[in-house]
Every structure is written in C-alpha cells, then in structure tokens.
C-alpha cells in the first residue's frame, strides 16, 4: 500500500454528524475526482456522531491512505468541525464538502482550475448552486436569506451556504472565529482584504440520512449572526505594513 504524500497540495475537509450511509460513497467520489490530478489528503471531522459514522471511517482508513480522521469528543457544530479540520490539515489550500453527499467532488478540479487562472489576491472560490436540489421551502428560505445578507453585507456573493469551497488555509485561520462562520466566509474574506469568486457547481439531492437543520433554526441564529458580521465589517480597519531595515 502506498503512503499518503509527505506534503499534500490540497486538503479536503469534510465535517460529518450522523452520516453513516454517506461516508463510503463520498470518499470514493473524492478519490475518483482527485487521484492522479494533485497530491491530496482527506480530513474527515466526526462531530460526535451517535451512529456508525466513526466506525465506518475507521474501517475505510485501512484501504485509503489519503484518509485522516479527527474526532470531536462532544458535539460542537459544523463551523467548529470545519475549523478543526483546517487546523489539522497539512496542505496550504483547503477544499470543503458537506458530508451529506449533496456537493459533487467532481467540482473540486473546476475550483482548482479557477484558482490557477485567478489573481493571487483571490483567496476564496465559493461554490454557487445554480440548480438547487432541495425542497421548495428550503430553496425559498435560502433565497430570502441570501438576499438579506447581500443587502446588509454587500459581499457580491449569490450563494454563501454552499458547502463546497476552495480557500487558502492561512487566510482562513486568520479570520475571526464564531459559530456558523462557515456561512459568511466570502464577507469575512473580503473584510480581511482578499477577493472572492463564485463558481457554478453541481448540487444533488440527499440520498441518505436526514438534514441537521430546519428553516426556523437557521433563521433564529441567522439574524443574530448577520448583525454580528455586519458589525465586524463596520469596525474593520486595515493598513499596509512594512518592516524597516536597521
């Protein structure tokens, strides 16, 4: 069995909570999309699942040298799982996927191609689900939330809730951390002085398991988070820095 590369160029971070039936198919798709294209690793973060998710990940590690598994000792939510996965990652660039299988790993090469053609100051390539495969109520709620967010934050991003993204690890770890921050990455990256690009990607219906969110739950935390991010942007101050030679 070959060993994972000593210095991967890309880390694919996948947060999961109770996704036992989605683990193996998604990992197989990631391998099919990236093997032979780029040196990569897969970092799964199990957010204290109560089903067989962790056991299936551990079993898959034996046959998947690229796979690493990080485990939360208590449930902490998606943003914390993403952040801990990024902190554990060894590559300078991160691709994220939702663990429910609705994001298509075949879109990761498309994001990498966009990065290759972009200016150095672009640090985030955000997936844009142009054809949503969710229920009508979920699509309506997301459309309303995106419109409200765009009006307040002016982040010029049509879809910040898409789980598939590509970003620079160092730039991400320099952002302010808070729960649900993963929904505001374009605005936070722009606040830090970086540019962001939205890239059309595929979106698929969930094939197994159940969603961990409700429209009401998203709305209740979303309003508070939106006001908080708006405050952060208003209070932001940036300046160029130079070190003077002795």
N, C-alpha and C positions, 0 to 999 in steps of 0.2 A: 504494500500500500504506500502511495506517495504521501509525503508530509505536506502540510499547508505551507505556502511560501513564507519565508522569513520576514519579508516586508511587503505585505499586500498593498496594492494601489487603491483598492476600494473595499470598504466595509459595508455590508448590507445589514442594517439593523432592523429587527422585526420584534416589536412588543406583542406579547400574547397573554390572554387571560381566558382560560377555559375554551381552547380551540383545538381539542384533541384530534378531531377529524380533518382539520385543515393543515396540520403541520407537515405531514409527509408530502401531500401534493404540491404545496407551495415551495418546499425545499427542492423538490425535483424540478420545478419550473425555474427556480433561480439558477440551479446548476446548468440546466439546458440553455439558459439565456447568456450565461457568463463564462462558462468553461471554454478555454481556448481564445477568449477575447481579451481578458485582463486578469492580472493576479488579484485575487479577492478572498475575502473571508465572509462568513455569515455569522452574525451575532444575534442569537435569539435571547430575549429577555422575558423570562416567565414571571408574570406579576402575581405570584402566589395562587396559581390555578388550583382548583379543587377537583378537577377531573384528571384524566390520564395524560394531559399535555406534557408535563415534565418527563414522565416515564417514556413517552414516545420520542421526545427529543433526545434523551439519553441513549435510547436504542439506536437512533439514527446516527449518533456520533461515531459509532464503531465503523460505519461504512462511508462516512462523509468527512474526510479530513479537513475540509473548509469550515465545518460547523463548530461553533463555540456556543456554550450555554451559560447564561448568567441567571441566577435565581433570586427573586425578592423573597425575603423572609416574611414579609407582610404585604398586603395589597396596598399599592401606592398610586395607581393610576397610570394612564398612557404617557403623559408628559415626563413623569419621573422614570418610567421604563425606557423611553427614548433617550433621555439624558444619560442614564446609567449605561445604556448600550453604547452611546457615543463615547463616553468616558473609558469604557473597556476596549473600544475599537483601536486597532493599530494602524489603520490607513489614514492618510491625510484628507481623503474625501469620503463622505458618507452617503449611502442611498438608504432611504427608509421605505418600508412597506407596511401596510396594515396586515395583521395576522389572520384576517378573515378570508383572504383569498380574493377580495374584490379588486385589488390592484393587480395589474398584469406585469410580472417580472420581465417580460419581453420588451417593455417600455424602458427599462434601465439603459440599454445601449443607445436608445434615442436621446435620453438625457445626457449621456456621455458625449454623444456627437454634438449636441448643443453646447456643451461646455468647451469642447475642442474649438468651436468656431466663435466663442464669445470673448469679450474683453476680460482682462484679468480682474477688473473690479466687480464682475458679476460673481457673487458667492453663493447664490441660491437659484436652483432651477426647480420650479414648483409644478407638479402635475396639475393639469386642468381637465376635469372630467366633462368633456363636451357632450357626451351622451350618457347621462346618469342611468344606472340600473337599480334604483331604489324605489320604494313605494312612493305614490303620489304625495302623501303627506310629508314624507321626509324630503322630497325634492322641493316642495313648496317652502318648508321651513328653512332649508338651506339657502334657497334663492332669496328669501326675505333677510336672513342673517347676513348673507354676502353683500346685499345692497346697503344695509345699515352700516356694516363695517366699512365698506368702501367710502360711504359718505362721511363718516367720522374720521377715519384714519388716512384716507386718500392714498392707499397703498397700490393702486392701479393693478390689482390682482383679482381676477374673476372668480377664483376658487381657492381659498386658503385651507379648506378642510380636507383636501385630497391627501391621502396617506403617502403617496409616492412622491418623494422629493430627492434632490441631489444637492448637497451643500458641503462647504469646506468645514472640516472638523474644528479647526482653531477659531474660525469666525463664529460658529455655533456656540462653542463653550465660552465665548466672551460675552454672550447675550445675557441679560437678566433672566434668572430662572423663577418661574412660578407655575403652579398647577394649571394645566390647559394651555401652556405657552405654545405647544405644537400647532395650535390653530392660528397663531399670529406670527409665524416665522417671517413672512415677507415684510410686514410692517416693522418687526424688530430688527431685521437685517438692514432695512433702509434707514432706520433710526441710527444704526451703527455706522452709516456712511457707505454701505455697499449697495450695489444694484442687484435686482432680481428679475428673473424671466419666467413667464408662464409658458408651459409646453403642453399642447393637447396630448392626452393619453387615453388609453382604453379603460373602461370600467365594466365590471362584471357583477352579476347578482351573486349574493352569498349562497354557497352550495351546501353548507353545513353549519350547525351551531346557531346561536342567537345573538343579536346585537346587544351590546352592553350599554347602549344609550337610548334615551327616549327624547322626543321632541321637547317635552316640558323640562326635562332635566337639563338639556343643552341650553334652553332659553334662560333658565334661572341663573346658571353660572355664567352664561354668555354676556348678559348685560353688565354684570359686575366686572368681568374681565375686560370687556370692551372699554368701559370707563377707565379702568386701570391702565390699559395700554395707551389710551388717548392722553392720560396724564403723563405717562412716561415720555411720550413723544414731545409733549409741550414743554417738559422740563429738561429735555436733552440739550447738551452743549458739547460741541466738537471743535477741535482745533488741530492743525498740523503740529507735529513735534519734531524738533531736530536736536541732536546731541552735539555739543560744541567740543571741538578738539582742544586739548590743553595747550 
